Protein backbone atom coordinates (compact mmCIF):
# COMPACT_ATOMS: atom_id res chain seq x y z
CA UNK A 1 0.00 0.00 0.00
CA UNK A 2 1.43 3.38 -0.94
CA UNK A 3 1.28 6.34 1.41
CA UNK A 4 -1.20 8.05 -0.93
CA UNK A 5 -3.39 4.96 -1.04
CA UNK A 6 -3.84 5.18 2.73
CA UNK A 7 -4.68 8.90 2.79
CA UNK A 8 -8.33 9.89 2.72
CA UNK A 9 -9.66 13.41 3.00
CA UNK A 10 -12.37 14.03 5.59
CA UNK A 11 -14.96 16.29 4.01
CA UNK A 12 -15.82 18.37 7.07
CA UNK A 13 -14.32 21.20 9.05
CA UNK A 14 -15.77 19.90 12.33
CA UNK A 15 -12.80 19.15 14.60
CA UNK A 16 -14.91 16.99 16.92
CA UNK A 17 -16.08 14.76 14.10
CA UNK A 18 -12.53 14.53 12.75
CA UNK A 19 -11.19 13.31 16.11
CA UNK A 20 -13.92 10.68 16.45
CA UNK A 21 -13.55 9.39 12.90
CA UNK A 22 -9.77 9.34 13.16
CA UNK A 23 -10.02 7.05 16.19
CA UNK A 24 -12.72 4.88 14.62
CA UNK A 25 -10.77 4.48 11.37
CA UNK A 26 -7.43 3.64 12.99
CA UNK A 27 -7.92 -0.15 12.61
CA UNK A 28 -8.49 0.21 8.85
CA UNK A 29 -5.07 1.67 8.09
CA UNK A 30 -6.63 4.84 6.70
CA UNK A 31 -4.77 8.07 7.41
CA UNK A 32 -7.44 10.74 7.68
CA UNK A 33 -6.51 14.17 6.35
CA UNK A 34 -8.50 17.23 7.38
CA UNK A 35 -10.23 19.16 4.63
CA UNK A 36 -8.73 22.35 6.01
CA UNK A 37 -5.24 21.19 5.02
CA UNK A 38 -6.29 21.74 1.41
CA UNK A 39 -7.95 25.09 2.08
CA UNK A 40 -11.33 23.69 1.08
CA UNK A 41 -14.50 25.49 2.02
CA UNK A 42 -17.65 23.56 2.77
CA UNK A 43 -20.07 23.20 -0.14
CA UNK A 44 -23.60 24.41 0.40
CA UNK A 45 -25.51 21.57 2.02
CA UNK A 46 -28.57 21.56 -0.20
CA UNK A 47 -29.60 17.97 0.45
CA UNK A 48 -32.89 17.17 2.14
CA UNK A 49 -31.51 14.07 3.83
CA UNK A 50 -28.34 13.10 5.70
CA UNK A 51 -27.44 10.75 2.83
CA UNK A 52 -27.72 13.45 0.18
CA UNK A 53 -25.54 15.83 2.16
CA UNK A 54 -22.92 13.19 2.98
CA UNK A 55 -22.54 12.27 -0.69
CA UNK A 56 -22.45 15.92 -1.74
CA UNK A 57 -19.63 16.70 0.68
CA UNK A 58 -17.65 13.56 -0.16
CA UNK A 59 -17.80 14.16 -3.92
CA UNK A 60 -16.80 17.80 -3.49
CA UNK A 61 -13.74 16.92 -1.40
CA UNK A 62 -12.65 14.05 -3.65
CA UNK A 63 -12.93 16.18 -6.78
CA UNK A 64 -10.98 19.05 -5.24
CA UNK A 65 -8.13 16.97 -3.78
CA UNK A 66 -7.85 13.91 -6.00
CA UNK A 67 -7.93 11.76 -2.86
CA UNK A 68 -10.51 9.23 -1.70
CA UNK A 69 -12.98 10.98 0.57
CA UNK A 70 -15.08 10.24 3.61
CA UNK A 71 -17.95 12.46 4.67
CA UNK A 72 -20.24 12.36 7.65
CA UNK A 73 -23.62 14.04 7.83
CA UNK A 74 -25.36 13.71 11.11
CA UNK A 75 -27.79 15.43 13.38
CA UNK A 76 -30.29 15.29 16.19
CA UNK A 77 -33.92 14.33 15.63
CA UNK A 78 -36.25 15.14 18.53
CA UNK A 79 -39.57 13.33 18.76
CA UNK A 80 -41.48 16.27 20.28
CA UNK A 81 -40.23 18.57 17.51
CA UNK A 82 -41.33 16.26 14.68
CA UNK A 83 -37.74 15.25 13.94
CA UNK A 84 -36.21 18.72 14.12
CA UNK A 85 -33.54 20.01 14.03
CA UNK A 86 -32.62 17.11 11.70
CA UNK A 87 -30.43 18.05 8.74
CA UNK A 88 -30.34 21.61 10.09
CA UNK A 89 -28.83 20.55 13.41
CA UNK A 90 -25.59 22.51 12.97
CA UNK A 91 -27.51 25.59 11.76
CA UNK A 92 -30.46 25.34 14.14
CA UNK A 93 -29.78 28.75 15.71
CA UNK A 94 -28.79 30.30 12.37
CA UNK A 95 -25.04 30.29 12.84
CA UNK A 96 -24.81 30.86 16.58
CA UNK A 97 -22.79 27.70 17.24
CA UNK A 98 -23.36 24.78 19.59
CA UNK A 99 -24.25 26.82 22.67
CA UNK A 100 -26.87 28.77 20.77
CA UNK A 101 -28.24 25.58 19.21
CA UNK A 102 -28.57 23.95 22.62
CA UNK A 103 -30.17 27.06 24.12
CA UNK A 104 -32.76 27.17 21.34
CA UNK A 105 -33.48 23.45 21.72
CA UNK A 106 -33.98 23.67 25.48
CA UNK A 107 -36.19 26.74 25.11
CA UNK A 108 -38.43 24.98 22.60
CA UNK A 109 -38.65 21.95 24.90
CA UNK A 110 -39.15 23.82 28.14
CA UNK A 111 -42.73 22.59 28.59
CA UNK A 112 -42.21 19.07 27.20
CA UNK A 113 -42.64 16.49 30.01
CA UNK A 114 -39.86 14.01 30.68
CA UNK A 115 -41.63 10.97 29.16
CA UNK A 116 -41.98 12.84 25.85
CA UNK A 117 -38.39 14.05 25.50
CA UNK A 118 -37.18 11.17 23.33
CA UNK A 119 -34.59 11.88 20.66
CA UNK A 120 -32.08 10.16 18.44
CA UNK A 121 -28.74 11.01 16.92
CA UNK A 122 -28.62 10.00 13.25
CA UNK A 123 -25.52 9.56 11.10
CA UNK A 124 -24.73 8.69 7.51
CA UNK A 125 -21.11 8.11 6.46
CA UNK A 126 -20.25 8.09 2.76
CA UNK A 127 -16.88 6.90 1.45
CA UNK A 128 -15.74 7.36 -2.15
CA UNK A 129 -12.65 5.89 -3.81
CA UNK A 130 -12.83 8.80 -6.29
CA UNK A 131 -15.14 11.74 -6.90
CA UNK A 132 -17.22 9.91 -9.54
CA UNK A 133 -17.28 6.58 -7.71
CA UNK A 134 -20.52 4.90 -8.87
CA UNK A 135 -20.62 2.59 -5.84
CA UNK A 136 -19.96 4.64 -2.70
CA UNK A 137 -19.77 2.88 0.64
CA UNK A 138 -22.66 3.96 2.84
CA UNK A 139 -23.00 3.35 6.56
CA UNK A 140 -25.86 4.47 8.78
CA UNK A 141 -26.30 4.66 12.52
CA UNK A 142 -28.90 5.73 15.07
CA UNK A 143 -28.40 6.35 18.78
CA UNK A 144 -31.56 6.68 20.85
CA UNK A 145 -31.86 8.64 24.04
CA UNK A 146 -33.61 11.68 25.46
CA UNK A 147 -33.05 15.39 26.01
CA UNK A 148 -32.17 16.53 29.53
CA UNK A 149 -33.21 19.92 30.87
CA UNK A 150 -29.74 21.42 31.26
CA UNK A 151 -26.30 20.64 29.79
CA UNK A 152 -24.16 18.04 31.57
CA UNK A 153 -20.57 17.04 30.89
CA UNK A 154 -17.60 18.60 29.14
CA UNK A 155 -16.58 16.02 26.53
CA UNK A 156 -17.75 15.67 22.95
CA UNK A 157 -19.28 18.45 20.90
CA UNK A 158 -22.55 19.70 19.46
CA UNK A 159 -25.63 18.49 21.33
CA UNK A 160 -23.70 15.93 23.40
CA UNK A 161 -24.25 17.77 26.73
CA UNK A 162 -28.04 17.47 26.48
CA UNK A 163 -28.35 14.00 24.89
CA UNK A 164 -28.90 11.38 27.59
CA UNK A 165 -28.43 7.62 27.13
CA UNK A 166 -30.62 5.87 29.74
CA UNK A 167 -28.73 2.58 29.38
CA UNK A 168 -25.47 4.24 30.39
CA UNK A 169 -26.99 6.77 32.79
CA UNK A 170 -25.03 9.64 31.29
CA UNK A 171 -25.15 12.30 28.62
CA UNK A 172 -22.93 11.86 25.58
CA UNK A 173 -20.70 14.60 26.97
CA UNK A 174 -20.17 12.63 30.19
CA UNK A 175 -18.94 9.48 28.44
CA UNK A 176 -15.27 8.56 27.92
CA UNK A 177 -14.38 8.78 24.23
CA UNK A 178 -13.88 5.04 23.85
CA UNK A 179 -17.33 4.34 25.29
CA UNK A 180 -19.03 6.96 23.16
CA UNK A 181 -17.33 5.67 20.00
CA UNK A 182 -18.56 2.16 20.73
CA UNK A 183 -22.24 3.06 21.14
CA UNK A 184 -22.69 6.22 19.10
CA UNK A 185 -24.47 6.73 15.80
CA UNK A 186 -21.11 7.53 14.18
CA UNK A 187 -19.50 4.38 15.54
CA UNK A 188 -22.40 2.29 14.25
CA UNK A 189 -22.17 3.84 10.78
CA UNK A 190 -18.42 3.24 10.50
CA UNK A 191 -18.78 -0.34 11.72
CA UNK A 192 -21.06 -1.12 8.77
CA UNK A 193 -18.40 -0.22 6.20
CA UNK A 194 -15.18 -0.97 8.11
CA UNK A 195 -14.49 -4.27 6.32
CA UNK A 196 -14.99 -2.72 2.88
CA UNK A 197 -12.77 0.22 3.81
CA UNK A 198 -10.00 -2.17 4.86
CA UNK A 199 -10.23 -3.90 1.49
CA UNK A 200 -10.17 -0.61 -0.42
CA UNK A 201 -7.11 0.57 1.47
CA UNK A 202 -5.28 -2.73 1.07
CA UNK A 203 -5.74 -2.70 -2.71
CA UNK A 204 -5.26 1.05 -3.20
Beta strands, then each sheet from edge to edge (+ up, - down):
strand 1: 7-10
strand 2: 31-34
strand 3: 68-78
strand 4: 118-128
strand 5: 137-147
strand 6: 163-165
strand 7: 170-171
sheet 1: 2+ 1+ 3+ 4- 5+ 6- 7+
end
